Amino acid sequence: MFFAELVTLIIAITCLQKEKTQKVFLIYIIIDFSILVSDLCVRAITSIPDTFYSNFLLYTNASIAILELFSYYYFFYHLFTDVKTRRTILRLSLLFGFFSITYIIGSFSFLSERLRYFTFLFETIKFLFLIPFCLFYFRNILMSKRAEQIQNSPSFWLVCGIFLFAIFSIPGYLLSDHIRTNHSSFLRIFLTAFYFVPIIANFIFISKAFLLKRKFTSLEI
């Protein structure tokens, strides 16, 4: 995952175009990579208790979840031009913003005793908020006359990455505690399949979008 994000960051900087959406994605990649490095550094310090590291990981993951969703919503908002879809994006953004504030405040008080559970629930909500717009994109673009050339569009690769990331991550977050408690011997395999692989795949798709050197929000092929 470290090398996947590092390569994506290098490609994004090298292939960056004069488009705000690409700059938003670059900021997202930089912050995500920085947090990943900080997680690895904290983990490398053996004197730090496992409890502290676990909570630190939960908070950083939640921070990235907030950044991810609003970055993807920014992309979808500028990709779709119809007023109804844009209004829906804005409303869901406000709703997720409310969930974010509740999570941040609650993690220090009424949610603190079940922080892992509510963090995973928070992550699941993020992905559920993304899937409808991915399906809307596929319906309107892949079934059009331009479907056979859609692989040349950066938006196609970005939406595919977001969609696969969401589809695989949702069961990962919902079942993680159950696997950890009842089938701990399979936890490493489970996390690889439903956490690390979707993240790596998503960054590969983002890299592909940057390599095309076209506007992310353009539907032209």
trRosetta pair geometry for C-beta under 8 A, 3 or more apart (Angstrom, degrees):
i j d omega theta_ij theta_ji phi_ij phi_ji
1 4 5.5 -53 -144 36 31 115
1 5 6.3 27 158 -15 65 106
1 36 7.0 -145 124 -145 108 141
1 196 5.5 -106 -57 -148 119 91
1 199 5.8 20 -128 100 115 126
1 200 5.6 -109 -100 -71 67 93
2 5 6.2 -63 -153 39 25 104
2 6 6.2 23 153 -19 64 111
2 36 6.3 176 -103 145 73 130
2 37 7.8 98 -132 -80 104 68
2 40 7.1 39 -91 -59 129 150
3 6 5.4 -52 -140 38 34 114
3 7 6.1 35 160 -19 67 105
4 7 6.1 -55 -147 37 25 107
4 8 6.4 26 153 -18 61 110
4 199 7.6 127 89 120 144 83
4 200 4.4 -154 -70 -136 173 82
4 203 4.7 113 148 81 104 138
4 204 6.7 -58 -155 -53 112 79
5 8 5.5 -55 -145 39 32 114
5 9 6.2 38 154 -24 65 104
5 29 6.9 172 -163 -163 86 86
5 32 6.4 -134 -143 112 133 106
5 33 4.7 170 147 -96 124 93
5 36 6.1 118 50 25 165 162
5 203 5.6 -96 -87 -127 57 159
6 9 5.7 -52 -150 32 30 113
6 10 6.6 29 153 -17 63 104
6 33 6.7 119 -78 -138 56 131
7 10 5.7 -54 -150 36 33 111
7 11 6.3 31 153 -17 66 107
7 203 7.9 107 69 142 89 118
7 207 6.6 1 120 -102 95 144
8 11 5.7 -56 -146 40 31 110
8 12 6.1 34 155 -23 66 108
8 29 5.9 -138 119 -142 108 133
8 203 4.4 -97 -50 -178 153 102
8 204 7.6 -104 -78 -73 111 29
8 206 5.6 46 -152 87 127 112
8 207 4.7 -108 -111 -68 77 98
8 210 7.8 128 -162 14 70 141
9 12 5.7 -53 -144 35 28 112
9 13 6.5 25 158 -16 63 105
9 29 5.2 174 -93 145 77 121
9 30 6.6 107 -130 -83 115 59
9 33 5.5 -6 -60 -41 140 160
10 13 6.1 -57 -150 37 28 107
10 14 6.2 23 155 -16 64 113
11 14 5.7 -62 -144 42 29 110
11 15 5.8 -6 169 9 69 117
11 207 4.8 64 69 -142 160 89
11 210 5.1 125 135 89 100 136
11 211 6.3 -39 -172 -63 124 86
12 15 6.6 -69 -130 52 20 88
12 16 6.1 51 161 -68 60 90
12 22 7.6 175 -160 -178 91 90
12 25 6.8 -141 -138 115 132 100
12 26 5.0 166 153 -105 126 84
12 29 5.5 138 12 42 166 163
12 206 7.4 -13 -74 144 113 106
12 207 7.6 -92 -49 -106 79 60
12 210 5.0 -113 -99 -103 57 160
13 16 6.0 -23 -147 -21 24 118
13 26 7.0 108 -76 -139 61 121
14 210 8.0 94 67 148 79 124
15 210 4.3 122 80 160 130 92
15 211 5.9 -111 -89 -91 169 34
15 213 5.4 -113 -165 -83 103 83
16 22 5.7 150 -147 141 72 126
16 23 7.2 72 -159 -81 118 65
16 26 6.1 16 -105 -70 123 143
16 210 7.3 -25 -73 -148 48 111
17 22 5.4 107 51 12 81 166
17 213 6.3 128 -62 -161 116 61
17 214 7.3 0 -37 -178 163 5
17 215 6.5 -116 101 -82 149 56
19 22 4.5 80 73 7 98 107
19 23 7.0 -171 92 -8 51 86
19 215 5.0 150 -92 -126 152 83
19 216 6.3 166 120 15 146 89
19 217 7.3 -178 -176 18 132 99
20 23 5.4 -58 -151 38 37 114
20 24 6.3 43 150 -24 69 101
20 78 7.7 169 75 -77 107 168
21 24 5.5 -48 -150 31 34 115
21 25 6.6 33 151 -16 64 103
21 74 6.6 175 -119 126 78 99
21 75 5.4 98 -155 -107 117 71
21 78 5.6 -139 -69 66 124 146
21 215 7.4 82 47 -172 123 78
21 216 4.5 -127 109 59 130 126
21 217 5.2 136 -14 -29 160 110
22 25 5.6 -53 -150 38 35 112
22 26 6.4 40 149 -23 66 103
22 210 7.2 114 -143 -109 110 86
22 215 7.7 -112 -33 -137 114 50
22 216 5.7 162 -64 -17 78 120
23 26 5.4 -48 -146 33 35 115
23 27 6.5 38 153 -19 64 101
24 27 5.8 -53 -152 35 31 111
24 28 6.4 33 149 -19 63 107
24 71 5.4 166 150 -139 105 85
24 74 5.2 -114 177 99 168 149
24 75 7.3 -157 85 -57 134 82
25 28 5.4 -52 -148 37 34 116
25 29 6.3 36 153 -21 67 103
25 71 6.3 115 -92 -179 54 122
25 75 7.4 56 -62 -73 105 122
25 206 6.6 -177 -176 -155 128 118
25 210 8.0 -157 109 -70 139 106
25 216 7.1 138 -17 -68 141 163
26 29 5.7 -53 -147 35 31 111
26 30 6.3 33 154 -20 65 105
27 30 5.7 -54 -146 35 31 112
27 31 6.3 24 158 -13 65 108
27 71 7.8 -165 76 -105 94 121
28 31 6.1 -59 -145 40 26 105
28 32 6.0 27 157 -19 64 112
28 67 5.7 159 -126 151 85 108
28 68 6.8 104 -158 -95 126 50
28 71 4.3 28 -74 -96 144 163
29 32 5.7 -56 -142 39 27 112
29 33 6.1 25 160 -17 64 109
29 203 7.8 110 -122 -129 104 100
29 206 7.2 170 -81 140 121 151
30 33 6.0 -59 -147 39 24 108
30 34 6.2 25 154 -21 62 110
31 34 5.6 -54 -145 36 30 113
31 35 6.3 29 156 -18 65 105
31 64 7.5 173 120 -107 100 78
31 67 5.9 -124 94 -159 142 167
32 35 5.9 -58 -150 37 28 108
32 36 6.4 31 151 -21 63 106
32 64 5.5 83 -112 -132 83 117
32 67 7.2 -161 -63 95 87 138
32 68 7.8 70 -83 -70 124 92
33 36 5.5 -52 -148 34 33 115
33 37 6.5 35 153 -19 65 103
34 37 5.8 -53 -151 35 31 111
34 38 6.4 31 151 -18 64 106
35 38 5.5 -52 -146 37 35 113
35 39 6.4 41 151 -23 65 101
35 60 4.8 160 -173 -170 117 115
35 63 6.8 -173 -112 83 151 122
35 64 5.9 -150 71 -63 160 112
36 39 5.6 -50 -151 32 32 114
36 40 6.6 30 152 -17 64 105
37 40 5.7 -55 -150 37 33 111
37 41 6.3 34 151 -21 66 106
38 41 5.6 -52 -145 36 33 113
38 42 6.3 33 156 -18 65 104
38 60 7.0 -172 85 -113 116 148
39 42 6.0 -56 -149 36 29 108
39 43 6.3 28 153 -18 63 110
39 56 7.2 164 -115 124 72 105
39 57 6.0 76 -135 -105 114 80
39 60 5.9 -154 -70 80 107 163
40 43 5.6 -56 -147 38 30 113
40 44 6.3 34 153 -26 64 107
41 44 5.6 -54 -149 30 30 113
41 45 7.0 30 153 -22 62 99
42 45 6.1 -54 -158 26 35 109
42 48 6.0 -70 -177 73 78 172
42 52 8.0 -129 179 121 120 98
42 53 5.7 161 134 -118 110 87
42 56 5.6 -105 149 115 167 159
43 48 8.0 -101 -104 67 20 130
43 53 6.0 93 -94 -148 65 134
45 48 4.6 67 97 -9 106 111
48 52 5.4 -108 178 77 94 128
48 53 5.7 105 123 -55 116 98
49 52 4.7 95 65 5 87 101
49 53 7.1 -156 97 -3 47 86
50 53 5.5 -57 -148 40 36 112
50 54 6.1 41 154 -25 69 105
51 54 5.7 -52 -147 33 29 113
51 55 6.5 23 157 -12 63 106
52 55 6.0 -59 -149 41 30 106
52 56 6.0 33 152 -22 66 110
53 56 5.5 -54 -144 37 30 115
53 57 6.3 34 155 -22 64 105
54 57 5.8 -55 -152 33 28 112
54 58 6.6 28 151 -19 62 105
54 116 7.7 -33 163 -79 112 113
55 58 5.5 -51 -148 34 35 113
55 59 6.4 32 155 -16 67 105
55 115 6.7 22 -121 108 87 157
56 59 6.0 -57 -149 38 29 108
56 60 6.3 23 156 -14 65 109
57 60 6.0 -58 -143 40 29 106
57 61 6.1 30 158 -20 64 109
58 61 5.9 -57 -146 37 27 111
58 62 6.4 26 155 -18 63 108
58 115 5.9 85 138 141 162 110
58 116 6.2 -106 -101 -97 138 60
58 119 4.6 -95 -164 -89 103 170
59 62 5.7 -55 -148 37 30 111
59 63 6.4 35 152 -23 64 104
59 107 7.3 129 -98 158 91 157
60 63 5.5 -50 -148 33 35 115
60 64 6.5 33 153 -16 65 103
61 64 5.8 -54 -150 38 32 109
61 65 6.4 41 148 -27 64 103
61 119 6.6 75 84 174 116 122
61 123 6.9 -26 147 -79 111 127
62 65 5.3 -47 -148 28 35 118
62 66 6.8 37 153 -19 63 99
62 103 6.4 -157 -164 141 136 137
62 104 7.9 164 136 -79 135 73
62 107 7.8 -165 45 -68 175 154
62 119 5.5 -94 -66 -138 112 96
62 122 5.9 20 -125 102 100 146
62 123 7.4 -104 -99 -61 62 87
63 66 6.0 -52 -157 32 32 110
63 67 6.6 26 149 -12 65 108
64 67 5.5 -57 -146 42 37 111
64 68 5.9 43 153 -27 70 106
65 68 5.7 -51 -143 34 27 114
65 69 6.4 23 161 -17 62 106
65 122 6.4 108 109 129 161 99
65 123 5.3 -115 -105 -105 143 71
65 126 4.9 -131 -174 -51 103 163
66 69 6.3 -59 -149 35 25 105
66 70 6.5 10 162 -5 62 112
66 96 7.9 161 -127 148 69 107
66 100 5.1 82 -109 -124 118 133
66 126 8.0 -111 -74 -102 35 130
67 70 6.4 -68 -148 44 26 101
67 71 6.0 27 157 -21 65 113
68 71 5.8 -64 -149 37 25 110
68 72 6.2 17 160 -13 66 110
68 126 6.8 64 83 174 113 137
69 72 5.9 -59 -146 41 29 107
69 73 6.0 28 155 -19 66 109
69 93 8.0 164 136 -117 103 69
69 96 5.8 -121 134 161 151 159
69 126 4.8 -117 -67 -150 126 99
69 129 6.4 36 -145 81 123 131
69 130 6.9 -126 -124 -61 80 107
70 73 5.4 -49 -137 40 34 114
70 74 6.3 44 155 -26 62 100
70 93 6.7 84 -113 -139 80 104
70 96 7.8 -166 -64 98 81 132
71 74 5.7 -50 -152 30 29 114
71 75 6.7 31 148 -18 61 104
72 75 5.4 -51 -153 35 36 115
72 76 6.3 32 152 -15 68 105
72 130 5.8 -2 124 -119 150 118
72 162 5.7 121 -134 -120 132 137
73 76 5.6 -51 -141 41 35 108
73 77 6.0 42 156 -27 66 105
73 89 5.5 150 -162 -171 95 103
73 92 7.3 -159 -117 91 131 105
73 93 5.3 138 162 -85 161 107
74 77 5.8 -50 -144 31 27 114
74 78 6.7 10 160 -3 60 108
75 78 6.5 -72 -154 45 25 96
75 79 6.0 25 153 -25 66 115
75 158 6.5 -126 176 152 151 147
75 216 6.2 -68 -138 136 103 129
75 217 6.8 -159 -160 -80 62 94
76 79 5.3 -57 -138 36 32 114
76 80 6.1 7 172 2 70 107
76 85 7.9 -117 157 156 100 111
76 89 5.7 -175 102 -111 112 137
76 133 4.7 -3 -137 175 148 150
76 137 7.9 -107 -124 -56 95 120
77 80 7.0 -65 -141 47 19 89
77 86 5.7 80 -147 -132 77 84
77 89 4.9 -173 -84 119 87 156
77 90 7.5 83 -113 -57 124 76
78 217 4.3 -50 120 -120 100 156
79 137 7.3 -6 133 -103 140 118
79 155 5.8 129 -131 -131 127 132
79 216 7.6 -73 -80 130 101 79
79 217 4.7 -131 -84 -138 61 80
79 219 7.4 104 -168 -59 80 93
80 85 4.3 -70 141 105 149 143
80 86 6.3 -164 96 -59 103 77
80 89 7.6 160 52 -30 127 137
80 133 7.6 -112 -26 -150 137 103
80 136 7.5 3 -89 121 139 130
80 137 7.9 -111 -67 -84 102 84
81 86 7.8 -18 -173 -42 15 120
82 85 4.9 78 74 12 95 105
82 86 6.9 -173 91 -7 48 91
83 86 5.7 -63 -149 41 32 111
83 87 6.2 33 156 -22 68 106
84 87 5.8 -55 -149 34 28 111
84 88 6.5 30 152 -20 63 105
85 88 5.6 -53 -151 34 34 114
85 89 6.5 37 150 -21 66 103
85 133 7.6 109 -166 -119 109 93
85 136 6.9 153 -122 157 127 158
86 89 5.5 -50 -150 33 35 114
86 90 6.5 34 152 -18 65 104
87 90 5.7 -54 -149 36 34 111
87 91 6.3 33 153 -19 66 106
88 91 5.8 -55 -146 37 31 110
88 92 6.2 25 158 -13 66 108
89 92 6.0 -59 -146 42 27 106
89 93 6.2 34 152 -26 63 107
89 133 7.2 61 -90 -88 100 138
90 93 5.5 -53 -148 32 30 117
90 94 6.6 29 154 -17 63 103
91 94 5.8 -54 -153 35 32 109
91 95 6.4 31 150 -18 65 107
92 95 5.3 -51 -144 38 37 114
92 96 6.1 34 156 -16 68 104
92 129 5.3 152 176 -156 126 111
93 96 6.0 -55 -145 40 27 106
93 97 6.2 35 151 -24 62 106
94 97 5.3 -51 -148 33 32 118
94 98 6.6 37 151 -22 63 99
95 98 5.6 -49 -156 30 34 113
95 99 6.7 33 147 -15 64 102
95 129 7.9 -176 84 -112 113 131
96 99 5.3 -48 -148 37 40 114
96 100 6.2 47 149 -26 67 102
96 125 7.2 165 -117 132 90 111
96 126 7.0 86 -141 -104 129 67
96 129 5.9 11 -70 -92 128 173
97 100 5.4 -50 -148 31 33 116
97 101 6.5 31 155 -17 65 102
98 101 6.0 -53 -149 36 31 108
98 102 6.3 30 153 -17 64 109
99 102 5.7 -58 -147 40 30 113
99 103 6.1 33 154 -22 66 107
99 122 6.7 160 154 -131 113 86
99 125 6.1 -126 -179 116 166 155
100 103 5.7 -54 -148 35 28 111
100 104 6.3 26 156 -18 64 106
100 122 7.9 100 -98 -158 54 119
101 104 5.8 -54 -145 36 30 109
101 105 6.2 21 160 -9 66 109
102 105 6.2 -60 -143 44 26 103
102 106 5.6 18 162 -13 65 120
103 106 5.9 -62 -134 46 22 107
103 107 6.0 32 163 -35 62 105
103 111 7.0 -55 -143 52 52 172
103 118 6.6 174 -129 147 90 112
103 119 7.7 106 -163 -97 123 56
103 122 5.1 61 -106 -102 149 141
104 107 6.1 -48 -148 20 23 113
104 108 7.8 7 156 -6 52 103
105 108 6.6 -74 -172 37 34 101
105 109 6.8 -19 152 21 70 114
106 109 6.0 -86 -142 58 39 84
106 110 5.2 -57 -146 62 87 84
106 111 3.6 64 142 -5 103 118
106 112 7.7 -156 151 -34 60 65
106 118 7.1 -103 111 158 126 162
107 111 5.2 -43 -83 81 42 116
107 112 6.1 91 178 -83 41 69
107 115 5.8 71 -143 -125 87 103
107 118 7.3 -160 -88 90 81 131
107 119 7.8 61 -105 -69 120 93
108 112 6.3 27 -155 -68 11 118
109 112 6.2 159 60 -16 6 111
111 114 6.5 -83 -169 65 61 76
111 115 6.2 95 135 -96 86 60
111 118 4.7 -52 -164 27 121 168
112 115 5.6 -2 -150 -59 37 105
114 117 4.3 -28 166 36 102 122
114 118 5.8 99 108 -18 88 97
115 118 6.2 -65 -145 44 29 101
115 119 6.0 32 157 -24 67 110
116 119 5.7 -56 -145 35 27 113
116 120 6.4 23 159 -15 63 107
116 177 6.6 125 127 -86 120 116
117 120 6.1 -61 -153 38 26 107
117 121 6.4 26 150 -18 63 109
117 177 6.6 6 -92 -51 77 158
118 121 5.3 -50 -142 39 37 116
118 122 6.1 47 152 -27 65 103
119 122 5.5 -50 -149 32 31 117
119 123 6.6 32 151 -18 63 103
120 123 5.6 -49 -148 35 34 113
120 124 6.4 39 151 -22 64 104
120 173 4.2 169 -165 -175 89 93
120 174 7.1 160 154 -75 116 31
120 176 6.1 -148 -119 42 144 126
120 177 7.0 -137 9 -26 165 107
121 124 5.5 -52 -149 33 33 115
121 125 6.5 37 152 -21 64 102
121 173 7.7 175 -61 148 24 119
122 125 5.9 -51 -152 31 30 112
122 126 6.8 37 148 -24 60 102
123 126 5.6 -50 -157 26 35 117
123 127 6.9 26 152 -12 65 103
123 169 7.1 -105 153 154 112 117
123 173 4.8 -160 88 -113 120 155
124 127 6.0 -59 -155 38 34 105
124 128 6.3 34 151 -20 68 108
124 170 5.6 85 -135 -136 84 74
124 173 4.9 -156 -62 93 90 135
124 174 6.0 79 -97 -61 139 87
125 128 5.6 -56 -145 38 33 113
125 129 6.4 36 155 -23 65 106
126 129 5.9 -62 -158 32 27 112
126 130 6.9 19 150 -18 62 110
127 130 5.6 -59 -152 33 39 112
127 131 6.7 49 155 -36 70 98
127 165 7.4 -143 -120 117 110 80
127 166 3.8 155 -162 -140 101 86
127 169 5.5 -174 -80 81 153 113
127 170 5.1 -144 96 -69 145 92
127 173 7.9 165 9 17 135 138
128 131 6.2 -39 -146 13 34 115
128 166 7.7 158 -57 -167 29 118
128 170 7.1 95 -59 -109 79 126
129 132 7.8 -55 -172 22 31 102
130 133 6.3 -71 -167 41 47 105
130 134 6.3 44 146 -22 79 109
130 162 5.7 -126 168 168 132 112
130 163 7.8 -154 130 -88 105 48
130 166 5.1 -153 79 -81 120 144
131 134 5.6 -59 -150 35 36 113
131 135 6.3 32 158 -17 71 106
131 163 7.0 91 -123 -128 65 72
131 166 5.3 -165 -69 131 87 151
131 167 7.4 106 -107 -67 113 74
132 135 5.8 -58 -149 39 32 109
132 136 6.2 36 153 -23 67 106
133 136 5.3 -46 -142 35 35 117
133 137 6.4 42 153 -23 63 101
134 137 5.7 -53 -154 32 31 113
134 138 6.5 28 151 -16 65 105
134 159 5.3 151 -131 -172 79 93
134 162 5.8 -159 -84 97 121 106
134 163 4.0 148 -173 -83 152 101
134 166 7.1 -163 -6 30 152 142
135 138 5.7 -52 -146 37 34 111
135 139 6.3 36 155 -22 65 106
135 163 7.9 125 -52 -117 60 121
136 139 5.8 -54 -148 34 29 113
136 140 6.4 11 160 -6 63 113
137 140 6.3 -72 -148 45 26 99
137 141 5.7 -11 171 9 68 121
137 155 7.3 -143 -158 153 134 109
137 159 4.8 -113 96 -136 157 158
138 141 6.6 -71 -125 51 20 90
138 142 4.8 -10 -164 10 66 127
138 143 7.8 72 149 -15 61 90
138 159 7.2 -175 -53 138 80 135
138 163 7.7 55 -42 -83 125 159
139 142 7.4 -10 -63 43 10 92
139 143 6.2 -15 -169 11 42 126
140 143 7.3 -51 -115 44 6 96
140 144 6.9 18 158 -42 47 114
141 144 5.7 -53 -153 11 30 118
141 146 7.3 -55 -166 76 72 105
141 147 7.1 131 143 -95 60 74
141 150 6.0 111 152 -124 107 134
141 153 7.9 -111 -172 67 140 159
141 155 7.8 -157 -100 105 169 120
141 156 7.1 -149 131 -90 145 90
141 219 6.8 -135 -106 -147 116 108
142 147 5.0 70 -167 -125 44 110
142 150 6.3 -61 -100 -12 63 172
143 147 6.5 47 -73 -68 7 136
144 147 5.7 151 62 -43 59 85
146 149 5.6 -67 -175 53 76 99
146 150 6.1 106 126 -67 85 81
146 221 5.3 163 -176 5 125 146
147 150 5.4 -25 -149 -21 39 122
149 152 5.5 -27 170 19 82 117
149 153 7.9 88 125 -23 75 95
149 221 4.6 110 116 156 113 143
150 153 5.5 -49 -166 21 57 117
150 156 4.8 133 155 -90 93 147
150 221 6.4 -80 -99 -103 39 135
151 156 6.2 -118 -106 100 31 153
151 157 7.8 69 -153 -58 58 92
152 156 8.0 65 51 23 31 137
152 212 6.8 140 -172 -140 54 127
152 221 5.2 96 74 -164 110 84
153 156 4.5 96 76 -9 96 105
153 157 7.7 -178 95 -2 59 80
153 212 7.6 90 -175 170 10 166
153 214 7.3 -91 -139 89 46 143
153 218 7.4 -139 -145 94 96 76
153 219 6.9 11 -142 -149 144 38
153 220 7.5 162 -107 84 106 35
153 221 5.2 -63 -56 -99 103 80
154 157 6.0 -61 -158 39 42 106
154 158 6.2 39 151 -19 74 109
154 208 7.9 169 -128 115 67 72
154 209 3.8 86 -158 -156 90 85
154 210 7.5 85 -131 -52 124 26
154 212 4.8 -157 -70 59 89 137
154 214 5.3 -169 -16 72 115 94
154 215 7.2 -160 38 97 134 30
154 216 4.9 -90 111 -112 130 55
154 218 7.7 64 39 49 103 85
155 158 5.6 -57 -144 40 34 112
155 159 6.0 29 160 -17 69 108
155 209 7.6 94 -52 -130 21 118
155 216 6.1 113 -74 176 72 57
155 217 6.7 86 -80 -113 118 25
155 218 7.2 -157 -25 64 119 45
155 219 6.6 -38 32 -94 154 59
156 159 6.2 -60 -147 39 24 104
156 160 6.3 25 155 -19 62 110
157 160 5.6 -52 -143 37 31 113
157 161 6.3 33 156 -20 63 106
157 205 4.7 -178 170 -170 86 84
157 206 7.6 172 129 -75 106 21
157 208 4.5 -136 -159 94 156 116
157 209 4.5 -162 80 -64 120 85
157 212 7.6 166 12 -18 138 133
158 161 5.8 -57 -152 36 29 112
158 162 6.3 26 154 -16 65 107
158 205 6.5 149 -94 139 28 107
158 206 6.6 61 -108 -100 76 62
158 209 4.9 47 -53 -81 90 154
158 216 6.2 55 -31 -157 155 105
159 162 5.6 -53 -144 39 33 111
159 163 6.0 34 156 -21 66 109
160 163 5.8 -57 -144 38 27 111
160 164 6.2 19 162 -11 65 109
160 205 5.7 -155 84 -136 94 142
161 164 6.3 -59 -142 41 25 103
161 165 5.9 31 157 -23 62 113
161 201 6.7 -177 -133 128 78 77
161 202 4.3 108 178 -138 102 60
161 203 7.8 143 -157 -21 136 18
161 204 7.4 -178 -108 68 117 66
161 205 2.9 -166 -67 73 118 147
161 206 6.0 -164 129 -41 177 70
161 209 7.9 -88 0 -24 137 122
162 165 5.6 -58 -146 37 26 117
162 166 6.3 24 157 -18 63 108
162 202 7.0 79 -75 -133 37 109
163 166 5.9 -58 -150 36 27 108
163 167 6.2 23 157 -18 65 110
164 167 5.7 -53 -137 38 32 110
164 168 6.1 16 168 -5 66 112
164 198 6.4 -166 132 -136 82 86
164 201 5.8 -74 111 119 133 136
164 202 7.1 -166 78 -74 95 77
164 205 7.7 143 39 -32 123 149
165 168 6.8 -72 -149 44 18 97
165 169 5.8 8 163 -15 60 124
165 198 4.8 121 -128 170 53 103
165 199 7.0 77 -130 -87 103 39
165 201 7.0 -167 -73 81 76 99
165 202 4.1 39 -75 -76 126 127
166 169 6.0 -66 -134 41 22 106
166 170 6.3 32 168 -33 63 104
167 170 6.6 -49 -152 16 20 110
168 171 7.1 -64 -167 40 36 97
168 172 6.5 37 145 -23 66 118
168 193 7.6 -129 -170 148 116 68
168 194 5.6 -159 165 -134 85 62
168 197 7.1 -85 152 89 156 99
168 198 4.1 -172 81 -77 127 127
169 172 5.0 -62 -151 39 40 122
169 173 6.1 32 159 -17 76 103
169 194 6.6 133 -110 174 35 77
169 195 7.0 81 -120 -105 80 50
169 198 5.1 -148 -55 100 88 163
170 173 6.3 -59 -148 37 27 101
170 174 6.2 18 159 -12 64 114
171 174 5.6 -61 -137 45 34 109
171 175 5.5 4 172 3 72 119
171 194 6.0 -100 89 -136 87 138
172 175 6.8 -72 -134 48 15 90
172 176 6.1 40 162 -59 58 101
172 190 7.4 152 -130 160 79 86
172 191 7.4 95 -156 -121 111 45
172 193 7.8 -171 -93 94 109 72
172 194 2.9 173 -87 145 107 114
172 195 5.2 160 -177 -60 146 74
172 198 7.4 -131 -13 10 151 140
173 176 5.9 -28 -137 -7 26 120
175 178 5.1 -63 -161 46 63 116
175 179 5.6 61 143 -23 88 104
175 190 7.5 -116 108 -170 110 133
175 194 7.7 15 58 103 110 174
176 179 6.0 -61 -149 38 27 107
176 180 6.1 27 155 -21 65 111
176 190 7.3 159 -114 130 61 126
176 191 7.5 65 -126 -88 102 84
176 194 7.8 -150 -75 96 89 130
176 195 7.9 62 -96 -57 123 124
177 180 5.4 -54 -142 38 32 115
177 181 6.1 23 160 -14 66 111
178 181 6.1 -62 -145 41 25 104
178 182 5.9 -23 175 23 64 116
178 183 7.7 22 132 19 71 98
179 182 6.9 -75 -123 56 19 79
179 183 5.0 -54 -149 63 63 100
179 184 7.5 126 149 -84 63 35
179 186 6.1 -96 -163 87 108 99
179 187 5.5 142 134 -99 105 71
179 190 4.8 -56 176 48 165 178
180 184 6.1 40 -164 -100 39 79
180 187 5.6 68 -98 -109 60 128
181 184 7.4 -92 135 -57 0 91
183 186 4.6 -14 145 33 109 113
183 187 7.1 157 105 -52 71 71
183 190 7.8 102 99 -36 114 141
184 187 5.2 -18 -157 -23 48 121
186 189 5.3 -60 -167 48 67 112
186 190 5.4 73 135 -31 86 106
187 190 5.5 -58 -144 38 30 114
187 191 6.1 26 161 -17 67 107
188 191 6.1 -55 -145 37 27 107
188 192 6.4 31 154 -22 61 107
189 192 5.7 -55 -150 34 30 115
189 193 6.3 21 157 -13 65 110
190 193 6.1 -63 -148 40 27 105
190 194 6.0 -21 172 22 66 114
191 194 6.7 -74 -125 57 22 80
191 195 4.6 -27 -168 28 67 128
191 196 6.4 59 140 -12 77 99
192 195 7.1 -26 -64 51 9 83
192 196 5.1 -35 -135 42 47 121
192 197 6.2 60 157 -28 61 100
193 197 5.8 -11 -141 16 28 135
194 197 7.5 13 -39 43 14 102
194 198 6.8 8 -168 -10 34 122
195 198 6.8 -73 -155 36 11 103
195 199 6.7 3 159 -12 54 113
196 199 5.9 -63 -150 38 30 110
196 200 6.1 26 158 -17 68 110
197 200 5.8 -57 -143 39 29 109
197 201 6.1 31 158 -20 66 109
198 201 5.7 -55 -142 38 29 112
198 202 6.3 34 157 -24 64 105
199 202 5.8 -54 -151 32 29 113
199 203 6.7 22 154 -13 63 105
200 203 6.0 -60 -153 38 32 107
200 204 6.5 36 149 -23 65 104
201 204 5.5 -52 -151 32 34 115
201 205 6.6 33 152 -18 66 103
202 205 5.8 -55 -153 36 33 110
202 206 6.5 34 149 -20 65 104
203 206 5.3 -47 -145 35 39 115
203 207 6.4 46 152 -24 65 100
204 207 5.6 -50 -153 32 32 115
204 208 6.6 35 149 -21 63 102
205 208 5.5 -49 -150 32 35 115
205 209 6.6 39 150 -21 64 101
206 209 5.6 -51 -153 32 35 114
206 210 6.7 32 151 -15 65 103
207 210 5.9 -57 -152 37 33 108
207 211 6.2 35 152 -24 67 108
208 211 5.6 -55 -147 33 31 115
208 212 7.0 39 154 -28 62 99
209 212 6.1 -50 -161 20 32 114
209 216 6.2 45 170 -112 125 93
210 213 7.5 36 165 -67 47 51
214 218 6.2 -98 156 53 104 128
215 218 4.0 84 77 -13 111 113
